[in-house]
Amino acid sequence: MKSMDSQQKSIIINHRSTIITVLLSWILFCLCGCQKPLPELEPDRFASSAPGKYYKDETKPKQTPPLPLEKNTTLKVENLNPPARKMTLADLVDVALQINPSTQSYWEQARAAAADWAVSRGDYYPSISGDASAMGLGGDSSSGYYGNVGLGLSYLLLDFGGRAATAESARQALIAANWNHNQSIQDILRNVPQAYYTYLGNRAQVRASESDLEEALTSLKSTEQRKKAGVSTIADVLQARSKVDQVRLDLVSNRGAVKISRGNLATAVGWPANADFDVAEGPETLPLNAIAENTQTLISLALRDRSDLASARAAVKKSQAELKKAESDLWPKLTATGNVGWSGISVSNLFEDGGSVNDSGMSYYGGLSLQIPIFEGFSLRNNIRAAEARLKASRADLRKKEESVISDVWSAFYNMQTAAQQVDSSETLLISSKESFRVSLARYRAGVAEIVELLNAQSTLTSARTQRVQAQTDLFISYAELLHAIGAELPAEGLNKMSISKTNREVSANGR
């Protein structure tokens, strides 16, 4: 084999340089010439920037920012330990959005979905691979080496929409993951306030039980005084004492409920249940007049704004893309291939007279490959059937989710209305019960009423206090539930400044 002359080598090298230059230029044009950011280069841009932040499509033109809701107090969390000061609801929500494992999990899932979308778009680029090999040659009468270096290229030119459907399926999965992350934030904005108001309600119930105990002791003291005066029997004293014991039992139970609800609040935030923290009292009233819309309007808001419903819609579009991908597999695929390489061999002392072989050269080729599916064991047709079934299932899930959203809004609205009416009624009942107890106590001390009348009035007052606290707690909880059902945010403080209509806050998750 003869060595190539220098002119042939120069031509081959020039051809190789031209091919590599054109290839690199094309790649750089694809990567840098696009105006829109590419997910395959920066997939994290297409997910939220932090676990406690809504996903917003930063690639869209910026709009005039809406009027903000009541802002939370900025609270930097250096570790998982709560601060020593009393925390407002705004502080608790702010901490929860930073450390709650639920939002962290959904955020990481969204980031993974963004990376999966970037992976799916890899088919839009050529696949370039390199290989190199070398070996030594030796024996009794010879020695030398053989080397080979190559660069291969493969590029899918046509697959009748298969790779586009794959990328669209991954993009819709990202959209669903982003909406699920947004929904996890809305869940935090409901769960923390509800746990907070439950805790405050239990603390208020303890204070009510303490007032009940004071009144029960007052009644007991009156019976003891009347017995000493000889105008009542030991039976009156024993009945009053039993009432005191019952109130004390209720007080112990209510104090236990405070401990439990405090642990539930810590868990809702993201702390361990035994975390040491204290909270400030919340607002006394709610802006109920802000929720003056009828149920049809609120349902329309929910169907527009609920993140979990948007996620279900994205799931339908993902199933549609998967069906298109399965259908495209029935059609041929056209692929361009190419290769450029260098090989060389050098062997010396091959013959007794000291002869040798030295040779090297460049090689390259290019072509087209057409892959036509003829028979795949019926798998392609069955893949289409499976994709069609999954599409129908996702549509059914979407319908079920829409009905669930409507039911959530309906129930939450009337639960809040009922709770608001119960607050008004419980306040009236508490006022009348206090007056009734005061009169009955005076009548008993004057000797014109029996102990049964006094204890009945006392029991009615105890029940009225309990109902008043429970009605107030239910109102705050149902208010948070209604906003969650609509898909709106619950401001942590300054509730009287809040409007029920969701602002034009951009929570788009279309991934474009």
VODOBA-395255 format. One record per residue (C-alpha): x, y, z; residue number from 1. Coordinates in nm, 3 decimals. Example, Ala and Ser with C-alpha at 12.3 -4.5 7.8 and 13.67 -1.06 7.14 Angstrom:
BEGIN
TITI        u        v        w  resi
TITI    1.230   -0.450    0.780     1
TITI    1.367   -0.106    0.714     2
***
This chain:
BEGIN
TITI        u        v        w  resi
TITI    0.000    0.000    0.000     1
TITI    0.143    0.336   -0.103     2
TITI    0.138    0.655    0.100     3
TITI   -0.084    0.940   -0.018     4
TITI    0.090    1.242   -0.172     5
TITI    0.076    1.580   -0.002     6
TITI   -0.173    1.727   -0.252     7
TITI   -0.431    1.455   -0.185     8
TITI   -0.386    1.497    0.189     9
TITI   -0.438    1.873    0.158    10
TITI   -0.765    1.824   -0.036    11
TITI   -0.899    1.578    0.224    12
TITI   -0.804    1.806    0.512    13
TITI   -0.977    2.099    0.342    14
TITI   -1.291    1.892    0.290    15
TITI   -1.287    1.789    0.655    16
TITI   -1.240    2.146    0.772    17
TITI   -1.526    2.263    0.553    18
TITI   -1.764    1.995    0.685    19
TITI   -1.677    2.065    1.048    20
TITI   -1.703    2.443    0.997    21
TITI   -2.046    2.415    0.836    22
TITI   -2.165    2.178    1.107    23
TITI   -2.045    2.397    1.393    24
TITI   -2.188    2.709    1.229    25
TITI   -2.527    2.544    1.197    26
TITI   -2.524    2.435    1.561    27
TITI   -2.423    2.781    1.681    28
TITI   -2.697    2.937    1.470    29
TITI   -2.955    2.707    1.627    30
TITI   -2.831    2.770    1.979    31
TITI   -2.765    3.141    1.962    32
TITI   -2.976    3.273    1.678    33
TITI   -3.310    3.201    1.842    34
TITI   -3.474    3.493    2.015    35
TITI   -3.662    3.279    2.265    36
TITI   -3.472    3.095    2.541    37
TITI   -3.436    2.725    2.469    38
TITI   -3.539    2.477    2.739    39
TITI   -3.262    2.241    2.635    40
TITI   -3.009    2.506    2.743    41
TITI   -3.179    2.648    3.053    42
TITI   -3.464    2.416    3.162    43
TITI   -3.483    2.573    3.509    44
TITI   -3.615    2.895    3.355    45
TITI   -3.940    2.716    3.280    46
TITI   -4.014    2.626    3.642    47
TITI   -4.059    2.840    3.950    48
TITI   -3.747    3.001    4.091    49
TITI   -3.818    2.883    4.448    50
TITI   -4.048    2.635    4.630    51
TITI   -4.263    2.912    4.780    52
TITI   -4.311    3.117    4.462    53
TITI   -4.573    3.080    4.191    54
TITI   -4.448    2.990    3.847    55
TITI   -4.467    3.290    3.615    56
TITI   -4.386    3.282    3.247    57
TITI   -4.085    3.515    3.237    58
TITI   -4.055    3.479    2.858    59
TITI   -4.379    3.668    2.797    60
TITI   -4.385    4.046    2.762    61
TITI   -4.418    4.205    3.102    62
TITI   -4.755    4.359    3.179    63
TITI   -4.843    4.639    3.415    64
TITI   -4.823    4.483    3.760    65
TITI   -5.157    4.452    3.943    66
TITI   -5.229    4.615    4.275    67
TITI   -5.075    4.385    4.534    68
TITI   -5.267    4.208    4.804    69
TITI   -5.164    4.260    5.162    70
TITI   -4.796    4.180    5.170    71
TITI   -4.652    3.934    5.418    72
TITI   -4.389    4.048    5.662    73
TITI   -4.047    3.957    5.528    74
TITI   -3.901    3.694    5.754    75
TITI   -3.565    3.540    5.674    76
TITI   -3.549    3.181    5.787    77
TITI   -3.193    3.089    5.873    78
TITI   -3.288    2.744    5.997    79
TITI   -3.593    2.537    6.082    80
TITI   -3.621    2.676    6.435    81
TITI   -3.902    2.929    6.495    82
TITI   -3.806    3.272    6.632    83
TITI   -3.863    3.368    6.992    84
TITI   -4.100    3.658    6.918    85
TITI   -4.474    3.628    6.866    86
TITI   -4.551    3.547    6.506    87
TITI   -4.836    3.689    6.303    88
TITI   -5.024    3.486    6.046    89
TITI   -4.819    3.666    5.781    90
TITI   -4.498    3.541    5.943    91
TITI   -4.629    3.184    5.962    92
TITI   -4.733    3.182    5.598    93
TITI   -4.400    3.330    5.492    94
TITI   -4.208    3.062    5.681    95
TITI   -4.432    2.787    5.540    96
TITI   -4.367    2.900    5.185    97
TITI   -3.993    2.873    5.250    98
TITI   -3.961    2.545    5.440    99
TITI   -4.276    2.338    5.391   100
TITI   -4.174    2.005    5.234   101
TITI   -4.489    1.992    5.021   102
TITI   -4.400    2.296    4.812   103
TITI   -4.038    2.177    4.800   104
TITI   -4.148    1.841    4.657   105
TITI   -4.375    1.991    4.390   106
TITI   -4.108    2.246    4.298   107
TITI   -3.849    1.975    4.239   108
TITI   -4.103    1.778    4.035   109
TITI   -4.160    2.084    3.817   110
TITI   -3.785    2.130    3.771   111
TITI   -3.755    1.765    3.673   112
TITI   -4.042    1.808    3.424   113
TITI   -3.863    2.109    3.275   114
TITI   -3.551    1.899    3.229   115
TITI   -3.759    1.619    3.072   116
TITI   -3.900    1.868    2.823   117
TITI   -3.547    1.976    2.740   118
TITI   -3.454    1.610    2.684   119
TITI   -3.751    1.557    2.451   120
TITI   -3.638    1.847    2.231   121
TITI   -3.305    1.677    2.171   122
TITI   -3.446    1.509    1.858   123
TITI   -3.456    1.849    1.689   124
TITI   -3.074    1.849    1.691   125
TITI   -2.828    1.624    1.510   126
TITI   -2.669    1.347    1.707   127
TITI   -2.289    1.370    1.685   128
TITI   -2.059    1.101    1.818   129
TITI   -1.688    1.042    1.802   130
TITI   -1.481    0.730    1.830   131
TITI   -1.110    0.657    1.845   132
TITI   -0.917    0.335    1.861   133
TITI   -0.553    0.236    1.855   134
TITI   -0.366   -0.090    1.879   135
TITI   -0.010   -0.200    1.882   136
TITI    0.130   -0.463    1.648   137
TITI    0.422   -0.683    1.739   138
TITI    0.582   -1.018    1.676   139
TITI    0.909   -1.193    1.620   140
TITI    0.980   -1.003    1.303   141
TITI    0.756   -0.693    1.311   142
TITI    0.625   -0.408    1.524   143
TITI    0.401   -0.108    1.471   144
TITI    0.060    0.042    1.537   145
TITI   -0.283    0.096    1.386   146
TITI   -0.508    0.396    1.471   147
TITI   -0.852    0.515    1.373   148
TITI   -1.041    0.838    1.458   149
TITI   -1.395    0.909    1.339   150
TITI   -1.679    1.157    1.377   151
TITI   -2.036    1.045    1.299   152
TITI   -2.355    1.244    1.251   153
TITI   -2.720    1.139    1.247   154
TITI   -3.011    1.375    1.204   155
TITI   -3.381    1.292    1.192   156
TITI   -3.529    1.480    0.898   157
TITI   -3.887    1.356    0.888   158
TITI   -4.104    1.145    1.118   159
TITI   -4.453    1.278    1.041   160
TITI   -4.489    1.471    1.366   161
TITI   -4.350    1.212    1.606   162
TITI   -4.080    1.420    1.771   163
TITI   -4.307    1.726    1.779   164
TITI   -4.572    1.519    1.961   165
TITI   -4.311    1.387    2.204   166
TITI   -4.191    1.739    2.282   167
TITI   -4.549    1.864    2.319   168
TITI   -4.633    1.579    2.557   169
TITI   -4.332    1.670    2.771   170
TITI   -4.425    2.040    2.757   171
TITI   -4.778    1.967    2.877   172
TITI   -4.633    1.753    3.156   173
TITI   -4.427    2.057    3.257   174
TITI   -4.737    2.277    3.248   175
TITI   -4.922    2.032    3.471   176
TITI   -4.625    2.014    3.710   177
TITI   -4.607    2.395    3.730   178
TITI   -4.980    2.419    3.802   179
TITI   -4.949    2.146    4.064   180
TITI   -4.672    2.349    4.227   181
TITI   -4.890    2.660    4.221   182
TITI   -5.172    2.456    4.374   183
TITI   -4.943    2.338    4.654   184
TITI   -4.877    2.705    4.736   185
TITI   -5.252    2.773    4.747   186
TITI   -5.292    2.473    4.975   187
TITI   -5.036    2.626    5.210   188
TITI   -5.227    2.957    5.200   189
TITI   -5.535    2.768    5.317   190
TITI   -5.389    2.511    5.556   191
TITI   -5.177    2.749    5.762   192
TITI   -5.457    3.006    5.823   193
TITI   -5.704    2.730    5.907   194
TITI   -5.462    2.574    6.156   195
TITI   -5.386    2.920    6.292   196
TITI   -5.753    3.009    6.348   197
TITI   -5.823    2.668    6.498   198
TITI   -5.541    2.725    6.746   199
TITI   -5.669    3.072    6.833   200
TITI   -6.021    2.933    6.866   201
TITI   -5.905    2.671    7.113   202
TITI   -5.721    2.935    7.313   203
TITI   -6.039    3.144    7.318   204
TITI   -6.229    2.836    7.433   205
TITI   -5.988    2.801    7.727   206
TITI   -6.055    3.161    7.825   207
TITI   -6.429    3.094    7.800   208
TITI   -6.393    2.787    8.022   209
TITI   -6.200    2.992    8.275   210
TITI   -6.490    3.240    8.285   211
TITI   -6.730    2.947    8.324   212
TITI   -6.524    2.823    8.617   213
TITI   -6.534    3.160    8.787   214
TITI   -6.914    3.169    8.756   215
TITI   -6.946    2.809    8.873   216
TITI   -6.737    2.892    9.181   217
TITI   -6.956    3.196    9.242   218
TITI   -7.266    2.975    9.233   219
TITI   -7.101    2.724    9.466   220
TITI   -7.012    2.999    9.710   221
TITI   -7.373    3.122    9.708   222
TITI   -7.505    2.773    9.787   223
TITI   -7.258    2.735   10.074   224
TITI   -7.360    3.072   10.216   225
TITI   -7.730    2.984   10.197   226
TITI   -7.663    2.649   10.364   227
TITI   -7.480    2.822   10.649   228
TITI   -7.777    3.055   10.683   229
TITI   -8.004    2.750   10.703   230
TITI   -8.215    2.841   10.400   231
TITI   -8.089    2.564   10.169   232
TITI   -7.982    2.200   10.190   233
TITI   -7.663    2.010   10.126   234
TITI   -7.819    1.896    9.797   235
TITI   -7.782    2.248    9.656   236
TITI   -7.416    2.253    9.752   237
TITI   -7.350    1.914    9.597   238
TITI   -7.519    2.009    9.269   239
TITI   -7.319    2.331    9.249   240
TITI   -6.999    2.143    9.331   241
TITI   -7.073    1.890    9.056   242
TITI   -7.112    2.176    8.814   243
TITI   -6.771    2.313    8.917   244
TITI   -6.611    1.972    8.860   245
TITI   -6.773    1.948    8.518   246
TITI   -6.643    2.289    8.417   247
TITI   -6.294    2.197    8.540   248
TITI   -6.309    1.880    8.331   249
TITI   -6.405    2.085    8.026   250
TITI   -6.119    2.326    8.098   251
TITI   -5.867    2.041    8.106   252
TITI   -6.003    1.910    7.775   253
TITI   -5.985    2.253    7.614   254
TITI   -5.627    2.304    7.731   255
TITI   -5.537    1.972    7.572   256
TITI   -5.703    2.084    7.248   257
TITI   -5.481    2.394    7.253   258
TITI   -5.170    2.176    7.269   259
TITI   -5.290    1.955    6.986   260
TITI   -5.391    2.243    6.760   261
TITI   -5.060    2.414    6.831   262
TITI   -4.880    2.102    6.707   263
TITI   -5.105    2.090    6.401   264
TITI   -5.018    2.453    6.327   265
TITI   -4.646    2.378    6.354   266
TITI   -4.688    2.083    6.116   267
TITI   -4.883    2.297    5.867   268
TITI   -4.596    2.548    5.865   269
TITI   -4.329    2.282    5.826   270
TITI   -4.191    2.262    6.180   271
TITI   -4.200    1.955    6.403   272
TITI   -4.511    1.938    6.621   273
TITI   -4.307    2.004    6.936   274
TITI   -4.153    2.328    6.804   275
TITI   -4.146    2.611    7.056   276
TITI   -4.318    2.922    6.920   277
TITI   -4.592    3.169    7.003   278
TITI   -4.841    3.353    6.787   279
TITI   -5.012    3.689    6.795   280
TITI   -5.388    3.727    6.794   281
TITI   -5.559    3.756    6.457   282
TITI   -5.822    4.000    6.327   283
TITI   -6.162    4.013    6.493   284
TITI   -6.365    4.065    6.176   285
TITI   -6.369    3.954    5.815   286
TITI   -6.455    4.153    5.498   287
TITI   -6.768    3.954    5.428   288
TITI   -6.907    4.234    5.216   289
TITI   -6.621    4.170    4.974   290
TITI   -6.776    3.834    4.895   291
TITI   -7.104    3.965    4.765   292
TITI   -7.096    3.777    4.435   293
TITI   -7.346    3.501    4.375   294
TITI   -7.239    3.140    4.349   295
TITI   -7.240    3.148    3.969   296
TITI   -6.983    3.427    3.964   297
TITI   -6.766    3.251    4.222   298
TITI   -6.787    2.925    4.027   299
TITI   -6.676    3.109    3.713   300
TITI   -6.377    3.246    3.903   301
TITI   -6.288    2.899    4.026   302
TITI   -6.315    2.744    3.679   303
TITI   -6.082    3.016    3.555   304
TITI   -5.829    3.034    3.838   305
TITI   -5.800    2.693    4.007   306
TITI   -5.449    2.562    3.953   307
TITI   -5.546    2.196    3.992   308
TITI   -5.810    2.239    3.722   309
TITI   -5.550    2.395    3.490   310
TITI   -5.328    2.096    3.563   311
TITI   -5.609    1.860    3.460   312
TITI   -5.652    2.052    3.134   313
TITI   -5.279    2.016    3.068   314
TITI   -5.310    1.642    3.131   315
TITI   -5.571    1.621    2.852   316
TITI   -5.340    1.803    2.610   317
TITI   -5.055    1.574    2.712   318
TITI   -5.269    1.270    2.628   319
TITI   -5.358    1.425    2.293   320
TITI   -4.987    1.469    2.214   321
TITI   -4.916    1.108    2.317   322
TITI   -5.188    0.989    2.078   323
TITI   -5.029    1.188    1.793   324
TITI   -4.692    1.032    1.877   325
TITI   -4.841    0.680    1.868   326
TITI   -5.005    0.751    1.532   327
TITI   -4.681    0.890    1.386   328
TITI   -4.505    0.562    1.461   329
TITI   -4.705    0.402    1.179   330
TITI   -4.529    0.622    0.923   331
TITI   -4.172    0.606    0.785   332
TITI   -3.880    0.797    0.933   333
TITI   -3.618    0.970    0.721   334
TITI   -3.274    1.019    0.874   335
TITI   -2.959    1.181    0.739   336
TITI   -2.628    1.019    0.830   337
TITI   -2.269    1.112    0.777   338
TITI   -1.919    1.023    0.889   339
TITI   -1.570    1.161    0.858   340
TITI   -1.262    0.978    0.982   341
TITI   -0.890    0.923    0.970   342
TITI   -0.700    0.597    0.988   343
TITI   -0.332    0.518    0.983   344
TITI   -0.102    0.217    1.001   345
TITI    0.271    0.188    1.051   346
TITI    0.452   -0.149    1.052   347
TITI    0.830   -0.187    1.042   348
TITI    1.069   -0.483    1.011   349
TITI    0.794   -0.683    0.847   350
TITI    1.038   -0.858    0.612   351
TITI    1.391   -0.986    0.657   352
TITI    1.523   -0.711    0.432   353
TITI    1.384   -0.446    0.673   354
TITI    1.082   -0.346    0.467   355
TITI    0.800   -0.141    0.626   356
TITI    0.442   -0.022    0.563   357
TITI    0.331    0.330    0.645   358
TITI   -0.007    0.455    0.530   359
TITI   -0.280    0.695    0.650   360
TITI   -0.582    0.863    0.500   361
TITI   -0.914    1.043    0.543   362
TITI   -1.254    0.902    0.462   363
TITI   -1.602    1.045    0.470   364
TITI   -1.949    0.963    0.352   365
TITI   -2.306    1.086    0.379   366
TITI   -2.646    0.946    0.298   367
TITI   -3.013    0.910    0.380   368
TITI   -3.184    0.631    0.568   369
TITI   -3.556    0.553    0.535   370
TITI   -3.706    0.332    0.802   371
TITI   -4.048    0.190    0.713   372
TITI   -4.246    0.001    0.980   373
TITI   -4.395   -0.310    0.823   374
TITI   -4.481   -0.539    1.110   375
TITI   -4.415   -0.482    1.481   376
TITI   -4.620   -0.759    1.633   377
TITI   -4.935   -0.542    1.639   378
TITI   -4.765   -0.320    1.900   379
TITI   -4.805    0.003    1.702   380
TITI   -5.181   -0.036    1.662   381
TITI   -5.217   -0.134    2.024   382
TITI   -5.013    0.168    2.131   383
TITI   -5.270    0.383    1.951   384
TITI   -5.556    0.206    2.127   385
TITI   -5.388    0.259    2.463   386
TITI   -5.326    0.628    2.388   387
TITI   -5.689    0.676    2.283   388
TITI   -5.807    0.516    2.608   389
TITI   -5.575    0.734    2.816   390
TITI   -5.704    1.042    2.634   391
TITI   -6.064    0.950    2.715   392
TITI   -5.967    0.883    3.077   393
TITI   -5.796    1.222    3.108   394
TITI   -6.103    1.393    2.964   395
TITI   -6.320    1.212    3.217   396
TITI   -6.080    1.318    3.494   397
TITI   -6.108    1.677    3.375   398
TITI   -6.487    1.662    3.386   399
TITI   -6.473    1.508    3.732   400
TITI   -6.236    1.781    3.848   401
TITI   -6.467    2.053    3.709   402
TITI   -6.762    1.903    3.896   403
TITI   -6.548    1.880    4.211   404
TITI   -6.447    2.245    4.181   405
TITI   -6.809    2.353    4.143   406
TITI   -6.904    2.142    4.445   407
TITI   -6.616    2.290    4.649   408
TITI   -6.726    2.646    4.574   409
TITI   -7.093    2.571    4.639   410
TITI   -7.026    2.403    4.975   411
TITI   -6.766    2.656    5.087   412
TITI   -6.990    2.952    5.002   413
TITI   -7.288    2.828    5.199   414
TITI   -7.071    2.703    5.484   415
TITI   -6.935    3.056    5.517   416
TITI   -7.282    3.209    5.497   417
TITI   -7.405    2.969    5.763   418
TITI   -7.104    3.044    5.984   419
TITI   -7.162    3.420    5.948   420
TITI   -7.525    3.382    6.053   421
TITI   -7.420    3.159    6.343   422
TITI   -7.180    3.428    6.464   423
TITI   -7.462    3.683    6.475   424
TITI   -7.696    3.439    6.651   425
TITI   -7.430    3.327    6.898   426
TITI   -7.356    3.686    6.996   427
TITI   -7.725    3.746    7.069   428
TITI   -7.744    3.418    7.260   429
TITI   -7.437    3.506    7.466   430
TITI   -7.578    3.846    7.566   431
TITI   -7.912    3.700    7.672   432
TITI   -7.745    3.409    7.853   433
TITI   -7.525    3.644    8.056   434
TITI   -7.827    3.846    8.159   435
TITI   -8.024    3.531    8.242   436
TITI   -7.745    3.402    8.464   437
TITI   -7.711    3.736    8.638   438
TITI   -8.083    3.746    8.714   439
TITI   -8.098    3.381    8.824   440
TITI   -7.802    3.430    9.058   441
TITI   -7.968    3.731    9.215   442
TITI   -8.297    3.543    9.250   443
TITI   -8.123    3.247    9.412   444
TITI   -7.939    3.468    9.658   445
TITI   -8.270    3.636    9.741   446
TITI   -8.426    3.296    9.804   447
TITI   -8.690    3.320    9.531   448
TITI   -8.530    3.071    9.290   449
TITI   -8.424    2.710    9.318   450
TITI   -8.075    2.576    9.253   451
TITI   -8.200    2.406    8.937   452
TITI   -8.285    2.742    8.781   453
TITI   -7.943    2.880    8.863   454
TITI   -7.756    2.577    8.727   455
TITI   -7.966    2.574    8.411   456
TITI   -7.887    2.940    8.352   457
TITI   -7.521    2.868    8.413   458
TITI   -7.523    2.573    8.168   459
TITI   -7.691    2.789    7.907   460
TITI   -7.424    3.056    7.948   461
TITI   -7.146    2.797    7.920   462
TITI   -7.299    2.659    7.601   463
TITI   -7.343    3.011    7.461   464
TITI   -6.975    3.091    7.516   465
TITI   -6.872    2.766    7.348   466
TITI   -7.099    2.829    7.051   467
TITI   -6.975    3.186    7.018   468
TITI   -6.610    3.076    7.001   469
TITI   -6.687    2.788    6.768   470
TITI   -6.895    3.005    6.535   471
TITI   -6.616    3.262    6.510   472
TITI   -6.359    2.990    6.442   473
TITI   -6.582    2.826    6.181   474
TITI   -6.626    3.160    6.007   475
TITI   -6.253    3.220    5.968   476
TITI   -6.193    2.860    5.857   477
TITI   -6.477    2.864    5.604   478
TITI   -6.353    3.199    5.471   479
TITI   -6.011    3.049    5.401   480
TITI   -6.176    2.744    5.246   481
TITI   -6.389    2.956    5.013   482
TITI   -6.090    3.151    4.886   483
TITI   -5.906    2.824    4.832   484
TITI   -6.206    2.681    4.645   485
TITI   -6.213    2.985    4.418   486
TITI   -5.838    2.979    4.360   487
TITI   -5.772    3.316    4.522   488
TITI   -5.504    3.404    4.775   489
TITI   -5.574    3.456    5.142   490
TITI   -5.389    3.764    5.269   491
TITI   -5.225    3.703    5.600   492
TITI   -5.310    4.039    5.753   493
TITI   -5.528    4.335    5.672   494
TITI   -5.816    4.117    5.563   495
TITI   -6.046    4.417    5.547   496
TITI   -5.842    4.542    5.251   497
TITI   -5.881    4.225    5.051   498
TITI   -6.098    4.188    4.741   499
TITI   -6.234    3.847    4.663   500
TITI   -6.177    3.881    4.289   501
TITI   -5.844    3.740    4.193   502
TITI   -5.614    4.002    4.056   503
TITI   -5.448    3.979    3.719   504
TITI   -5.156    3.806    3.887   505
TITI   -4.981    3.608    3.618   506
TITI   -4.960    3.240    3.711   507
TITI   -4.929    3.117    3.354   508
TITI   -4.762    2.785    3.317   509
TITI   -4.767    2.734    2.943   510
TITI   -4.393    2.682    2.918   511
TITI   -4.356    2.880    2.594   512
***
